[in-house]
Amino acid sequence: MLTRRALRVAGSEVVGPYTLLRVERGKLDPGIPGQFFMLEVPGRLLPRPMSLCLATSSELGFLIDPIGPGTRALCSLAAGETLRILGPLGNGFRLDVERPLLVGGGIGIAPLPYLSERLANPPAVLGFRTAWHAEAAALVPNAEVVLEPTYVTEVLPPGHDVLACGPAPMLEAVRRLTPNAQLAWEAPMACGYGACYGCAVEIDGELKRLCVEGPVLAAA
Amino acid sequence: MRLLNASGCLDALTAPDVAAGLDTFVTKTVTPLPRGGNDPVRIAETEVGMLNAIGLANPGIDAFLTHVLPRLPRPVWVSVGGFSVRDYTEICERLEGEDVAAIELNLSCPNVDEAPSGGGEVVAAARAATTKPLYAKLAPTADVAENAQAAEAAGAGGLSLVNTVKGLALDERTLRPVLARGAGGLSGPALRPLALAAVHACHQATRVPIVGMGGVSRGRDALELLAAGASDVALGTVLFSDPGAPARIRAELEAELAAHGFADPDNIVGAAHEAEASTLDLESRVGRKKGLHTRANVAG
């Protein structure tokens, strides 16, 4: 059932340029890492898709980059306010991997803390624009951090099962290096459940809905 | 009154439980050939509505008939689009033997370059190609009432009012269009007064039933479309933010009707056209016979 749940905001922390928004979990299923939720935004028409960053027994955390009116409003939510959430949605990462390596870039590290927990803290390689952005690396255990102009693809150790999330150019570069990687993509979405056709991306020469087919896709 | 979805605002195959909350499911527009649609970015949000430039993405009539239509809930309306009169008639002919309750002719998509001109011509050709009820979907243009009359004269059995109108959003930082295509169809709250005006005008100008849509997000919005002259209501953009909208809006509409003294939504259809505002006259309306304001009686 596609049912929105009203959850209470527990609080938020500033993490470099980002905000970690924490909500009380209630009975919400956190889903599989890489799946996402649609977060209602106060004063805006459309919800925003966010992957789950952290899941404890009592709270869910979303790492948000305040880049527009919707994400800024989400970052401004105060403890005690109510937020309606739909999810988990889409397809997450396959967790049946032998030698996992997490690869993230910028705000694309958002799903990696929860993924790391579910895979018992495997090694991770994270890339950021600045040391300020890299403060978010503290959320991911066992992480090697690189800053521009160094890219994650320059320091990827061979022989791993790569699970990656980040900007499209990073994912394209990772895909060229590791054809068996699992890649979590991003696209603007109005609904998150296949209704709006807004999040279409080209997959194998066809435009497909990322919310239904993804957001995690096999690289090959 | 039936509750429908606006074409292109719901996929009954990926969200069957949402579709189950509607009385009738309307498909995304089908064209003769498969279409991937426009390049991303295809959607944008503004303060007053949403823009989309999906571009009639659909599998084409062959794959639609084989893989999609058999799995859709019933009753179902098929939205038909094209780039020539022949495109419309071809699909109408292909649907003739299918379990399809009605055909909605998309005469007003804002997101394609080669949309057909002359809605009346398309409707007349489609009328000759199918025995199914035809609904003409029109945009809230200045001449919507004339277009509605032309559609009625050409054999449309109903009107779907309204489609989106063209709008533009610019990126906050770059001041370039957010949508790859530039402009897109504006839907949501901004469209609601335009939809009301179009339904109001077409209710006066024609005698065919109207499906009202455009910015409905609450029961009150549905009530107003009914009062303006719609006999059915469709939900569009609201489904994106609230998949529970069908049940919620039904309940809100019921409460609104009760507050206005109506037991049945059919009784309020066209109330906005009555000479006297009857909000002070709750007593007498509670006792009104069902159907007093239905199109049949107005036509009668």
Contacts between the chains, C-beta under 8 A, distances in Angstrom:
chain1	res1	chain2	res2	distance
A	1	B	17	5.5
A	2	B	15	6.0
A	2	B	17	6.2
A	2	B	18	5.9
A	2	B	243	3.9
A	2	B	244	7.5
A	3	B	243	7.6
A	3	B	244	6.3
A	4	B	242	6.7
A	4	B	243	7.4
A	4	B	244	6.4
A	38	B	241	7.9
A	40	B	241	7.0
A	44	B	45	6.5
A	45	B	45	5.7
A	45	B	46	7.9
A	45	B	49	6.7
A	45	B	50	5.9
A	45	B	188	5.4
A	45	B	189	7.1
A	45	B	237	7.2
A	45	B	241	6.7
A	46	B	45	4.8
A	46	B	50	6.3
A	46	B	240	6.2
A	46	B	241	5.7
A	47	B	240	7.9
A	47	B	241	5.4
A	68	B	172	6.4
A	69	B	172	7.9
A	70	B	45	7.0
A	86	B	243	6.9
A	187	B	40	6.3
A	188	B	40	7.6
A	188	B	41	5.7
A	188	B	42	7.7
A	188	B	43	5.5
A	188	B	44	7.4
A	189	B	43	7.6
A	190	B	43	5.2
A	190	B	45	7.7
A	190	B	50	6.3
A	190	B	52	7.7
A	190	B	237	7.7
A	190	B	240	4.1
A	190	B	241	7.7
A	191	B	239	7.0
A	191	B	240	3.9
A	191	B	241	7.6
A	191	B	243	7.6
A	193	B	14	6.3
A	193	B	15	5.4
A	193	B	18	7.8
A	193	B	243	6.4
A	194	B	11	4.7
A	194	B	13	7.9
A	194	B	14	3.3
A	194	B	15	6.2
A	195	B	9	6.1
A	195	B	10	4.9
A	195	B	11	5.6
A	195	B	14	7.4
A	195	B	15	6.2
A	195	B	18	7.6
A	195	B	239	5.8
A	195	B	240	6.0
A	195	B	243	7.8
A	196	B	9	7.2
A	196	B	43	6.3
A	196	B	52	7.1
A	196	B	54	7.7
A	196	B	240	5.3
A	197	B	8	7.2
A	197	B	28	7.5
A	197	B	37	6.8
A	197	B	42	7.1
A	197	B	54	4.7
A	197	B	57	5.5
A	198	B	42	5.1
A	198	B	43	3.4
A	198	B	52	6.6
A	198	B	54	7.1
A	199	B	40	7.8
A	200	B	36	7.6
A	200	B	37	6.3
A	200	B	40	6.1
A	200	B	42	6.4
A	200	B	54	7.7
A	200	B	57	6.7
A	201	B	40	6.4
A	206	B	36	6.7
A	207	B	36	4.1
A	207	B	37	5.9
A	207	B	57	6.5
A	212	B	14	5.6
